[in-house]
């Protein structure tokens, strides 16, 4: 295929709905490349947007399908428990953003989380980060935004309806064998994460910082 064919295909919409996910190795390579120079999620989002702009329509859709399928694989009570511990939240949308964040951090973290979400503890020496959230709210919309800018259509209009079973953004909670008000049940599922984010976390330190801020404001 020569340059002219590439250029023609890059601006052509598919003639039928797509069910083929992007090649798994290529998907993860795009993610891994986005992490090399990104200092924050905003930088990563900009890199991914530029990379996806270079893909043909079918591959942009395929990237989204691979992402949705990976989100589906993470839609488990155990992963939700990890999200509850790490973000102190069990909201459906925030769990979706948590799953997106896990995938955005690369294949190794994703696969270790699939194996058991408590493996996420390997990546943290202490609990909460600067934002106190492990979420990537915009991650799921990157491909769709690029697709719309390029073709003035939404990706959802080109996804095979048989693939809809893997779309989890508004999926109900799976049956839990833990309760966010029962700390022992959280600890039983993700003991190492629990130790880092709950047992080793001191609310008194936060209160102390707040008092310092108030004293500073009074000066």
N, C-alpha and C positions, 0 to 999 in steps of 0.2 A: 504494500500500500504506500503510495507516494504522498508528498506533502499536501497536494491538492485534495486527495481523498480524505486525508486526516482532517483538513480544514472543513470539508463538506460534512463529514460525519460528526464533527464537533458541534455543529449547529443544527443537527437533525434530531427531531423527536422520534421516539420509538413508535412503531405502527400498532403495537399491541401491548397489553399489560405485561409487566416484568415480574418474574418470580426467582430469577437467577441471582444469587448473592455474589458480591465481588469475591474474587479469589482470596482465601483466608490469609495467605502469606502477604499479598499485596495490601490488604486491609491493615494488617498489623504493621507493615513497613511504613505506611503513611502515618499511623499513630506514633510509632517509635521516632520517626523523623521529626515530627512536630514537637517532641519533647527535648530535642537536642539543645536548642537555643532559647526555648521558651522559659522565661522567668516566672510566669504566672499564667493563669487560665486565659486571660484576655489575649496574651501573645500567642498561645497555642491555638486559640480560635482563629486568629488572623492567618496563621500559617496554614491551618487546615482549609480555610476558605480559598486561599491561593492555590493550594494543591488540587482541590476538587474542581476548581475552575478549568483546569487543564484536561479534565476527563471528558469523555463523550457521555451523552445522556444516559445510556444503559449502565455505565460504570458508576456514575453519580448515584443512580437509583440503587445499583448493586451495593454500593457502600452503605447506603441507608438500610437496606435489607439485612446486611451482615450485622450492622449495629443493632437493629431491632431484635434479631435472633439472639445476639449475645445478651441483650437486656432481658430477653425471655429466659435464658438459661440462669440468670442471676435472680430471677423472681422466686425466691425460696424463703421459707420462714427463718432459716439460719442467717441468710444474708440480711434479712430485715432486722433480725436481732442485732447484728453487727452495726447496722445503720443507727438503730436505737441507742446503742452504747456510745458510738462515736459522735453522733450529732444530737443526742438527747431528744429525739423526735421520732414519732411513728406515723406521721402524716403520709398519705399515699403519694402525693406529689414530691415530697422531700425524699422519700425512698427512691423514686424514679431518678431524681437528681443525683442521689448517692450512687446508684448503679451506673449512671452515666460517668460519674467521676472515676469509678473503679476502672471502667473500660478505657477512659482517656489516659490512664496512667500506664497503659501498655499490656502486652500479652502475658508477661510473667505474673503481674499482680492479678490480672483477670483469672488466669488459670489456677493460681493458688487460692483465690477466693472461691472459685467453683469447687475446688477440692475440699476446702473448709474455710468459711469466712474468718475464723479465729486466726488464720494464717496472716491476716492483715497486720497483726501485731508485730510481725517481723520488720515492718517499715517505720515503726515509731519508737523513739526512746522516751517520749513523754506524750501526754494526751492532746489537748486541743491545739490547733494551729492558730495563726494570727487572726483568721476570720472566724474561728470556732466552728467551722463547717467543712465537711468533706463532701462537697457537692459541686456539680458542674451543670448549672441550670440550662445554659444555652447549647450544650453539646449536641443534643438530639436534633436541634434546628439548623445546624450548620449546613448540612447537605441540602436540606429543603430550601434554605435561603439562597444558596448558590444556584440551585436549579431554577428557582423562580427568577432570579436576576438574569440568568442566561436564556431561559426559554419562556418566561412569563406564564408558567404553569406550576402547579404544586405537585410534588412527587407522589402524593397519595393517589392522584388521578391516574398514575401509571403503574401502581402496584397491583399485582394479581390478587384477586379477592381471597384466594385460598391461603394467602400469606397473612391475612388479617389476624389469624389465630395467634400469631407471635407478637402482636402489638400490645404492649403491656402498660402504656402510659396511664390508662384509666382502668386497669384491671383491679378487681377486688383483692383484698388481702388474702393470702393463702391461710389455711388453718394453722394457727400458732400453737406451739407447745411451750410458750413462754408468755409472760405478762409484764408489761413495762412498769407496773407498780409492785411487782414481786422481783426484787433484785436477785434473789437466789436463783430464779429461773433463767435470768439473763446470764448469770455467772456460770450456770451449768452448761450452756451452749457455747459461750465464747469466754472461757475463763481468763485467757491471757489479755484479751482486749479489756475485759472487765477490770483487771488489776491495773492496767495502764490508765484507763479513762475514768474509772470510778474509785477504786481503792486508793490509788496514788494521787488523785485529784483533791485538792484542799480548797473548799469554798471560802475558808477564812482568808486565804491569800487574795482572792478576788475582792472580798469585802475590804481588805486592807488597802488594796489599790484604789478602790472607789473612795475611801476615806481620804487618801492622799490627794486624789484629784479634787475633792471638795475643798480640802485645805488650801490647795494651790489656787483654786478659783477665788477663794476669799481674800487672797493676798492682793 
